[in-house]
Amino acid sequence: MKDKNINELIEAFLQAKNSENALDLLKGLLTSKELDEVARRLQIVKMLKAGVSQRDIVEKLKVGIATVTKGSKEIAKGRFKSI
């Protein structure tokens, strides 16, 4: 069931077709705090891929080192190829 739900979520984003519809979907599914957290995690990944140190990311984004380390580990697994 979990995979089915995730696949349906992915399909909903693919059907969004534009940024306005995607934002509407995100705002409908997530609280504003959750949306901010997801957006911050994307910034972490982008900064890591740009070579910014984990400590600098922690200071600049005011996040915990564990959150940054998780992003780093996911990059090491080969995720975020399109970012």
RAVEN-V123496 format. One record per backbone hydrogen bond with DSSP energy under -1.0 kcal/mol. CO is the residue of the C=O (numbers start at 1). NH is the residue of the N-H. If there is no record, write none. Layout:
# RAVEN-V123496
CO|NH ; CO|NH
This chain:
# RAVEN-V123496
1|5 ; 2|6 ; 3|7 ; 4|8 ; 5|9 ; 6|10 ; 7|11 ; 8|12 ; 9|13 ; 10|14 ; 11|15 ; 16|18 ; 18|22 ; 19|23 ; 20|24 ; 21|25 ; 22|26 ; 23|27 ; 24|28 ; 25|29 ; 26|30 ; 31|35 ; 32|36 ; 33|37 ; 34|38 ; 35|39 ; 36|40 ; 37|41 ; 38|42 ; 39|43 ; 40|44 ; 41|45 ; 42|46 ; 43|47 ; 44|48 ; 45|49 ; 46|50 ; 47|52 ; 48|51 ; 53|57 ; 54|58 ; 55|59 ; 56|60 ; 57|61 ; 58|62 ; 64|68 ; 65|69 ; 66|70 ; 67|71 ; 68|72 ; 69|73 ; 70|74 ; 71|75 ; 72|76 ; 73|77 ; 74|79 ; 75|78 ; 80|83
